[in-house]
Amino acid sequence: MSRSLSLTAALLVLLILGGCATGNMRSFPTAIPVKSLSGVIAEKDGTLWFRPCNDRLWWPVQDYTEEQELAGYYRQFILDSKAELYFELQGAVDPEQENSLLVKQLDTIGGTAATCNFQLRDVEFRAASSSPYWVADIGTKMTAVKSVNPAGSYHFFTLEESTDDPLVAHVYREKTKVAQPLQIKILSERCVDPENGTVLPFSAEMKFFGNIYKGCARKGHPSSEFLSGFYWHQPQDKPQILFKLSPNKRVQLVTRDSAGHAVTERGTWQSLESGKLIFSMLDSNEKEYLMLFRWEGAGRLILQAGSEHYTSAGAAFRLWRPSGLSGGTLLEDQVVKVQESSTREPAVTESAATVIDKAELFSETVLPANIDDELLNEIIVTD
């Protein structure tokens, strides 16, 4: 009898605990549209805060992920509680919860604020592994593979195939008919870099000369998307200059004249093979002029020629992409520190940087945008 009572009590405890766990799970509000966001998370006074890339404002975070895993990941990476950790996530701001950012899903975890400026340009995906070492840059028509086994650099004409496997997001296969064609599968499964614990949203499986290689993957961006956004420059003792590059190759430039009135100029932009950008502009008097920029990386365009009446050659224009989040607050005493020991870039980016067109990874402090709101509104209204 006592044994039966003990089993009954144990089952009752399990049911109670299970009921408590279920009760603690929160459902994400369905009425709030979810955004894909990238930025950093830091802790202040026991609360986690999120700042979008290159923004000035912070949002308090509430964890609505299925496993309630946000705080655990943050503390797994961060030794100093005031350091910033890079995240790519899915979430939304809820006005009914004091404009808190409700985080529904974590995609990429690991890095610093400088990771905001890491971009994979003109590739669909980059897949890689460090054991054994290999990197594959997958394009719409061509895939480049570098590896140590077999050693060398290889290029394949590839195409994307359809798949019925729900776990396979994309399949790319060599077009040329050969006995052992290249095939790369991008899997909708989290991948953890064994060297540093960095979490990426995709896994990869590559069939290369008949052998199977596994690794991690992250999504790339076309050039127009890679370069598009707002760029700002604050000359000393002069009005701010703000311009917007649109994916459709349009440019809007806004600054102020000597009387402080907003001046808007428009034109088009194109990216040159040399890595430079050229603007073909019309000023307020319908006079044509050119501006030439050099892409320096770290989200910066350097003016090389043109528009000397606004600012001089060598001026650095910094990239800013609005998050579109409502609310936000300044944390003036927030310590912006870089965690060096445990937030190295994942091998899928770090290794690739050493062998394929040196990736744009920078360790310097990334300055939040200090945008003239009136100039920004002038672009938005006239766009």
C-alpha positions as CSV (number, residue, x, y, z in Angstrom):
1,M,0.0,0.0,0.0
2,S,2.8,2.4,0.9
3,R,4.5,1.7,-2.4
4,S,1.2,2.4,-4.3
5,L,0.8,5.7,-2.4
6,S,4.4,6.7,-3.2
7,L,3.9,6.1,-6.9
8,T,0.6,8.0,-6.8
9,A,2.4,10.9,-5.0
10,A,5.2,10.9,-7.5
11,L,2.8,11.0,-10.5
12,L,0.9,13.8,-8.8
13,V,4.1,15.8,-8.4
14,L,5.0,15.2,-12.1
15,L,1.6,16.4,-13.2
16,I,1.8,19.5,-11.0
17,L,5.3,20.3,-12.3
18,G,4.2,19.7,-15.8
19,G,1.2,21.9,-15.3
20,C,3.4,24.6,-13.9
21,A,5.8,24.4,-16.8
22,T,2.9,24.7,-19.3
23,G,1.5,27.6,-17.4
24,N,4.8,29.5,-17.5
25,M,5.0,29.2,-21.3
26,R,3.8,32.5,-23.0
27,S,2.1,32.7,-26.3
28,F,3.4,35.4,-28.7
29,P,0.7,37.9,-29.5
30,T,-0.6,37.0,-32.9
31,A,-1.8,40.6,-33.7
32,I,1.8,42.0,-33.7
33,P,3.7,41.8,-37.0
34,V,7.1,40.1,-36.6
35,K,10.3,41.8,-37.9
36,S,13.7,40.3,-38.7
37,L,16.1,42.4,-36.6
38,S,19.9,42.4,-36.1
39,G,21.7,44.2,-33.3
40,V,23.2,43.8,-29.9
41,I,21.9,42.8,-26.5
42,A,23.4,44.0,-23.2
43,E,22.4,43.7,-19.6
44,K,21.6,46.7,-17.4
45,D,20.4,46.4,-13.8
46,G,19.3,42.8,-14.4
47,T,17.3,43.6,-17.5
48,L,18.3,42.6,-21.1
49,W,18.2,45.4,-23.6
50,F,18.3,45.3,-27.4
51,R,19.8,48.0,-29.7
52,P,19.4,47.6,-33.5
53,C,22.5,47.9,-35.6
54,N,23.9,51.4,-35.7
55,D,20.9,52.8,-33.7
56,R,21.1,55.0,-30.6
57,L,18.0,53.7,-28.9
58,W,17.5,50.6,-26.7
59,W,14.4,48.4,-26.1
60,P,13.8,46.2,-23.0
61,V,13.6,42.6,-24.0
62,Q,11.0,39.9,-23.1
63,D,11.8,36.3,-24.0
64,Y,9.0,34.6,-26.0
65,T,11.2,31.9,-27.5
66,E,9.9,28.4,-27.2
67,E,12.7,27.3,-24.9
68,Q,13.1,30.6,-23.0
69,E,16.7,30.5,-24.2
70,L,17.6,34.2,-24.6
71,A,19.1,34.9,-21.2
72,G,20.9,31.5,-21.2
73,Y,22.6,32.2,-24.5
74,Y,23.6,35.7,-23.5
75,R,25.3,34.5,-20.3
76,Q,26.9,31.6,-22.1
77,F,28.8,34.0,-24.3
78,I,29.3,37.0,-22.1
79,L,31.7,37.1,-19.1
80,D,31.2,40.8,-18.4
81,S,27.5,41.6,-17.8
82,K,27.8,44.9,-19.5
83,A,29.3,43.7,-22.8
84,E,27.3,43.6,-26.0
85,L,26.5,40.4,-27.8
86,Y,25.3,40.3,-31.5
87,F,22.0,38.7,-32.3
88,E,19.8,38.2,-35.4
89,L,16.3,37.5,-34.2
90,Q,12.6,37.6,-35.0
91,G,10.5,39.9,-32.8
92,A,8.1,42.8,-32.4
93,V,7.6,45.8,-30.1
94,D,4.4,45.6,-28.1
95,P,2.9,49.0,-27.1
96,E,0.8,47.3,-24.4
97,Q,3.9,46.1,-22.7
98,E,5.7,49.5,-22.4
99,N,7.2,49.1,-25.9
100,S,9.1,46.1,-24.9
101,L,10.7,44.0,-27.7
102,L,9.1,40.6,-27.6
103,V,11.6,38.1,-29.0
104,K,9.9,35.1,-30.8
105,Q,12.9,33.4,-32.4
106,L,16.7,33.5,-32.2
107,D,18.5,33.0,-35.5
108,T,22.2,34.0,-35.2
109,I,24.0,34.4,-31.9
110,G,27.6,35.5,-31.5
111,G,29.8,38.5,-32.3
112,T,30.0,42.1,-31.3
113,A,28.5,45.4,-32.6
114,A,31.1,45.2,-35.4
115,T,29.4,42.1,-36.7
116,C,26.6,44.5,-37.9
117,N,28.9,45.4,-40.7
118,F,29.6,41.9,-41.8
119,Q,27.9,41.2,-45.1
120,L,28.1,38.4,-47.6
121,R,27.9,40.2,-50.9
122,D,26.5,38.8,-54.1
123,V,26.1,35.2,-52.8
124,E,23.0,33.2,-52.0
125,F,24.7,31.5,-49.1
126,R,28.2,30.9,-47.7
127,A,28.7,27.4,-46.2
128,A,31.8,26.4,-44.4
129,S,33.5,24.2,-41.8
130,S,36.8,24.3,-40.0
131,S,37.2,20.5,-39.6
132,P,38.1,19.7,-42.3
133,Y,38.5,23.2,-43.6
134,W,36.2,24.1,-46.6
135,V,34.3,27.2,-47.8
136,A,31.6,27.3,-50.5
137,D,30.2,30.6,-51.8
138,I,26.9,29.7,-53.5
139,G,25.7,32.1,-56.2
140,T,22.7,32.1,-58.4
141,K,24.7,30.5,-61.3
142,M,28.1,29.8,-60.0
143,T,29.5,28.2,-56.8
144,A,33.1,28.7,-55.7
145,V,34.6,26.0,-53.3
146,K,37.9,26.2,-51.5
147,S,39.1,23.3,-49.5
148,V,42.2,21.6,-48.1
149,N,40.9,18.1,-48.9
150,P,41.2,18.0,-51.8
151,A,43.3,21.1,-51.7
152,G,42.5,23.9,-54.2
153,S,40.0,26.3,-55.5
154,Y,37.2,25.1,-57.7
155,H,34.3,26.8,-59.6
156,F,31.1,25.1,-60.7
157,F,28.1,26.1,-62.8
158,T,25.2,25.3,-60.5
159,L,21.5,25.5,-60.4
160,E,18.9,25.3,-57.6
161,E,16.7,22.2,-57.5
162,S,13.3,21.7,-55.9
163,T,13.0,19.5,-52.9
164,D,10.1,17.9,-51.0
165,D,12.1,17.5,-47.8
166,P,10.8,20.0,-45.2
167,L,14.2,20.2,-43.5
168,V,16.0,21.2,-46.7
169,A,15.6,24.9,-47.4
170,H,17.7,24.9,-50.7
171,V,19.5,22.4,-52.9
172,Y,22.2,23.4,-55.3
173,R,23.7,21.0,-57.9
174,E,26.4,21.2,-60.5
175,K,24.9,21.7,-64.0
176,T,27.6,19.8,-65.9
177,K,26.9,16.1,-66.2
178,V,29.7,14.3,-64.5
179,A,30.0,11.1,-62.5
180,Q,30.2,12.8,-59.1
181,P,28.5,16.2,-59.4
182,L,28.8,18.9,-56.7
183,Q,25.7,19.1,-54.5
184,I,25.1,21.4,-51.6
185,K,22.1,21.2,-49.3
186,I,21.1,24.1,-47.0
187,L,19.2,22.7,-44.1
188,S,16.8,24.6,-41.9
189,E,18.6,23.4,-38.7
190,R,20.6,25.4,-36.3
191,C,24.3,24.9,-36.5
192,V,26.8,25.5,-33.6
193,D,30.4,26.3,-34.4
194,P,32.4,23.8,-32.4
195,E,35.3,26.2,-32.0
196,N,33.5,29.1,-30.4
197,G,29.8,28.1,-29.8
198,T,28.5,30.6,-32.3
199,V,24.9,29.8,-33.4
200,L,23.9,30.1,-37.0
201,P,20.4,29.5,-38.5
202,F,21.4,27.0,-41.2
203,S,23.4,23.8,-41.5
204,A,25.0,22.7,-44.7
205,E,25.8,19.3,-46.3
206,M,28.2,19.3,-49.3
207,K,28.8,16.3,-51.6
208,F,32.2,17.1,-53.1
209,F,34.0,14.7,-55.4
210,G,32.0,11.9,-53.9
211,N,32.7,12.7,-50.2
212,I,30.2,14.3,-47.8
213,Y,31.2,17.4,-45.8
214,K,29.1,19.0,-43.1
215,G,29.2,22.6,-41.8
216,C,27.3,25.7,-41.1
217,A,25.8,28.3,-43.4
218,R,24.5,31.8,-43.5
219,K,22.5,33.8,-46.0
220,G,24.1,36.4,-48.4
221,H,22.8,39.6,-50.0
222,P,22.7,41.0,-53.5
223,S,24.8,44.1,-54.2
224,S,21.8,46.5,-54.3
225,E,20.5,45.2,-51.0
226,F,24.0,45.2,-49.5
227,L,24.6,48.9,-50.3
228,S,21.1,50.3,-49.9
229,G,20.2,52.4,-46.8
230,F,20.8,55.8,-45.3
231,Y,24.3,57.3,-45.1
232,W,25.2,60.3,-42.9
233,H,28.1,62.6,-42.4
234,Q,28.5,65.4,-39.9
235,P,31.1,68.0,-41.1
236,Q,32.7,70.2,-38.5
237,D,30.8,73.5,-38.2
238,K,28.5,72.6,-41.2
239,P,25.1,71.1,-41.6
240,Q,24.7,67.3,-41.6
241,I,24.6,65.6,-45.0
242,L,22.2,62.7,-45.3
243,F,21.6,60.6,-48.4
244,K,19.5,57.5,-49.2
245,L,20.5,54.7,-51.6
246,S,17.5,52.7,-52.8
247,P,17.7,49.2,-54.3
248,N,16.3,50.7,-57.5
249,K,19.5,52.7,-57.9
250,R,17.9,56.0,-56.9
251,V,19.7,58.6,-54.7
252,Q,18.3,61.3,-52.5
253,L,20.6,63.7,-50.8
254,V,19.5,66.2,-48.2
255,T,21.4,68.9,-46.3
256,R,20.8,72.5,-45.3
257,D,21.6,75.8,-47.1
258,S,23.2,78.8,-45.4
259,A,19.8,79.9,-44.1
260,G,19.2,76.5,-42.5
261,H,16.6,75.4,-44.9
262,A,16.5,71.8,-46.1
263,V,17.9,71.3,-49.7
264,T,17.0,68.1,-51.6
265,E,18.9,66.8,-54.6
266,R,18.3,63.6,-56.6
267,G,20.1,61.3,-58.9
268,T,21.1,57.7,-59.6
269,W,23.9,55.5,-58.4
270,Q,25.8,52.6,-59.8
271,S,28.5,50.2,-58.4
272,L,31.7,49.9,-60.4
273,E,33.8,46.7,-60.7
274,S,36.6,48.5,-58.9
275,G,34.4,48.6,-55.8
276,K,33.6,52.3,-56.1
277,L,30.3,54.0,-56.4
278,I,29.4,56.8,-58.7
279,F,26.4,59.2,-58.2
280,S,25.0,61.1,-61.2
281,M,23.2,64.0,-59.5
282,L,21.1,67.1,-60.2
283,D,21.4,70.0,-57.8
284,S,18.6,72.3,-56.8
285,N,19.2,74.4,-59.9
286,E,19.0,71.3,-62.2
287,K,22.7,71.3,-62.8
288,E,24.4,68.0,-63.3
289,Y,27.4,66.9,-61.2
290,L,29.1,63.6,-60.1
291,M,30.1,62.2,-56.8
292,L,32.6,59.3,-56.5
293,F,32.8,57.1,-53.4
294,R,35.0,54.3,-52.3
295,W,33.5,51.5,-50.2
296,E,35.8,51.1,-47.2
297,G,33.9,48.5,-45.3
298,A,32.6,48.8,-41.8
299,G,29.5,50.4,-43.3
300,R,31.4,53.4,-44.6
301,L,31.5,55.2,-48.0
302,I,34.5,57.6,-48.4
303,L,33.9,60.6,-50.7
304,Q,36.7,60.8,-53.3
305,A,35.4,63.5,-55.6
306,G,32.5,65.8,-56.2
307,S,30.2,68.1,-54.1
308,E,33.1,70.1,-52.6
309,H,30.7,72.8,-51.5
310,Y,29.1,70.4,-49.0
311,T,32.2,68.7,-47.6
312,S,35.7,67.8,-48.6
313,A,37.2,64.7,-50.2
314,G,37.9,62.0,-47.6
315,A,34.6,62.6,-45.7
316,A,33.3,59.3,-44.3
317,F,29.6,58.6,-44.7
318,R,28.3,55.9,-42.3
319,L,25.6,53.5,-43.1
320,W,22.3,53.5,-41.1
321,R,19.3,51.3,-41.7
322,P,16.2,52.3,-39.6
323,S,14.8,49.5,-37.5
324,G,11.2,50.7,-37.8
325,L,10.6,50.0,-34.2
326,S,8.4,52.2,-32.1
327,G,9.5,53.6,-28.7
328,G,13.0,53.0,-27.6
329,T,15.1,54.9,-25.0
330,L,18.6,56.2,-24.5
331,L,20.7,54.4,-22.0
332,E,23.2,57.2,-21.4
333,D,25.2,55.3,-18.8
334,Q,25.2,52.1,-20.8
335,V,28.8,50.8,-21.0
336,V,29.6,49.8,-24.5
337,K,32.3,47.2,-24.1
338,V,33.6,44.6,-26.5
339,Q,33.8,41.0,-25.2
340,E,37.0,39.8,-26.7
341,S,37.5,36.3,-25.3
342,S,34.3,34.5,-26.2
343,T,32.6,36.4,-29.1
344,R,34.9,35.6,-32.0
345,E,33.3,35.5,-35.4
346,P,32.0,32.0,-36.5
347,A,34.2,29.9,-38.7
348,V,31.7,30.2,-41.5
349,T,32.7,33.9,-41.7
350,E,36.1,33.9,-40.1
351,S,37.7,31.2,-42.2
352,A,36.1,32.5,-45.4
353,A,37.6,35.9,-44.7
354,T,41.1,34.5,-45.1
355,V,40.5,32.8,-48.5
356,I,37.7,34.5,-50.4
357,D,37.8,38.3,-50.9
358,K,38.7,39.2,-47.4
359,A,35.4,39.5,-45.5
360,E,34.5,42.8,-44.0
361,L,35.0,42.1,-40.3
362,F,36.1,45.0,-38.1
363,S,37.0,45.3,-34.5
364,E,36.7,49.1,-34.0
365,T,33.9,50.6,-32.1
366,V,30.7,51.0,-34.2
367,L,29.3,54.4,-33.7
368,P,25.5,54.7,-33.3
369,A,23.9,56.9,-35.9
370,N,23.2,60.5,-34.9
371,I,20.6,61.5,-37.5
372,D,19.1,64.9,-38.1
373,D,15.4,64.0,-37.8
374,E,14.3,66.9,-39.9
375,L,16.5,65.9,-42.8
376,L,15.4,62.3,-42.4
377,N,11.7,63.4,-42.5
378,E,12.5,65.4,-45.7
379,I,13.7,62.2,-47.4
380,I,10.8,60.2,-46.2
381,V,8.2,62.8,-47.3
382,T,9.7,63.3,-50.7
383,D,10.6,59.7,-51.5
